[in-house]
Amino acid sequence: MASIVQHLTHTPALLTKRAPYQTRSLCTTTIKHLGRPRCAVLSLLPTRPARSISSSSSLPKKQRKFSEPTVFTALASLSATILVAWHFSSTLHAEAPSEHKDDKDQNTKEEGLVDGAKRVFRLSEVSSHDKDSESPWVIKGTKVYDITDWIAGHPGGNVILRAAGGSVDPYWNIFSIHKKQEVYDILEEFLIGHVDPQDLVDGQVPVDDIEDPFVQDPQRDPRLIVHSDKPMNAESPTTLLSTFLTPSDIFYVRNHLWVPRIVEKEHKLVVELDDGEEKEYTMSDLRKNFKQHKITATLQCSGNRRSHMTEGSRPTNGLQWEAGAIGNAEWTGPRLRDVLADAGFNVADPPDEVQHAQFVGAETYGASIPLSKAIDPRGDVILACQMNGKTIPPDHGFPLRVVAPGHVAARSVKWVTRIIMSEEESTSQWQRRDYKCFGPNDTEKPNWDMAPAIQETPVQSAITCMHREEAKDEIKNVVIEGYAFSGGGRKIIRVDVSTDDGRTWDQAETDIDPVNNGIHDWSWKRWKYTVPEKKLVGATVVVKAVDEAYNGQPEHHEPTFNLRGNLTAAWHRVKYDPQKS
């Protein structure tokens, strides 16, 4: 097999080297993949969306690709109609495949059943179903799976296609996050057969060595609490979240794939406007040609405190973060608004059809924010070059990342290489089929299209530590500390603490932080509460916060339960343990 890194190097090019609007490709893709459910068709569309037909006549002549407008419009309209009308059944969660199977596929699988056994395939036939095939297959062990309908719901996007036509085992040995029963169960739904025994060597499928894309990942602080190492996902120990600014070495790490190796002098940012025009910037351009702004902003993973929802309600899918998938830092860089204006985008009177700013990272991660946030002169969205006054560490986006303060951290794309002004939000799996919430009852077939992508975050608070004060006059006090945060730049106005599991309340001290940078309150509030230790014997301490819009937190997890465990924000409860104080 070719190196996985070689494939990954080519992937961004596939996402970006497209003729403007790609209406012709859209038609071709739609017709070519007519046999797939809509989610699979969408996954094959380019990251930059096709221009609406109503505005195609306004394209510059150099960008018009068809000499016969009638045929052009007819084909494009047909493609759009097919996509809009396409019906599909939504998946259980972001890691789950679509349950919809057309009759032909279902009949094929049923015909393959012989006395409980599936069909037998030669390796040569499997290899023909590679990443360029309309129906990619993979091998796990000695079993063969048709992953056509899984691609759209795969958390790693199209990276799974690297294994298409061969064995997925060596890749899963690297991407250790796959090694859990729920992933195996999902894959088993796509079983279509077994490898022919005559192609096995010592009972196994022969595979070539592949390069580990994580081998050059940076070293991490050993104090971080690791939930997965490939990709690296690790949270800060809450006892270390005791300062207003979180040191970068213990700032939580949330990576979906590997950390790309980037040479700063070679890094380019491309801004693509709605008319197809592009402008390229070097890191030197971004530093020297634009005013540098400092903002102090909290970034929080949408899954922060997910384990608390699992413990307090029902099992949730995803990494079981405690309360440390959050951090506060000072970010420095040019405003996104200024860069867009320089590239030729009318930030004062933007085109009506442009509604989103899409971001693409060097490792293919993609996400977007609404245009209203991207160009808001008071929105403080920046292209950060520094973190806490120093060069951004590789794990946090070196040399350039988006920081969209007040929004879930999934929208602050790291290692950003391309910005696309678009009619629609990012078509990436992370925007369309992840980082969304559903009702507590939507546990089987949530409608991914109907649920909006998470942007601003709700009120959040947590207890990070309890420690004894030095005794004064033989009175032993315990200091309880934590953080409180609300999205959208909404200021925290009150933190309520209870030492009797919510029966009575008192207010914590919150005026303990320095003034932060930024037009709005993008930072968390550090708070503390001092109480005699005798009041904590056998007690459960509870915290909840209120923001300036008088938004609060739910008492329990059940009302906000969602299978993905996103936006966990119920009261945080911690039983006092004198041994840990």
PyMOL commands that set and color helices and strands:
alter all, ss='L'
color gray80, all
select helices_A, chain A and resi 4-16+23-32+38-44+53-58+61-63+69-85+103-111+123-127+151-153+157-163+169-174+176-178+181-188+197-199+238-240+248-250+264-266+283-288+306-312+336-343+371-374+394-396+409-411+429-432+533-536+558-560+578-580
alter helices_A, ss='H'
color red, helices_A
select strands_A, chain A and resi 119-121+137-140+143-146+191-195+225-229+232-235+253-254+268-272+278-282+293-300+326-333+356-361+366-370+382-384+386-387+390-391+401-403+416-422+460-468+477-485+492-498+506-507+525-532+540-547+572-575
alter strands_A, ss='S'
color yellow, strands_A
deselect
rebuild
show_as cartoon
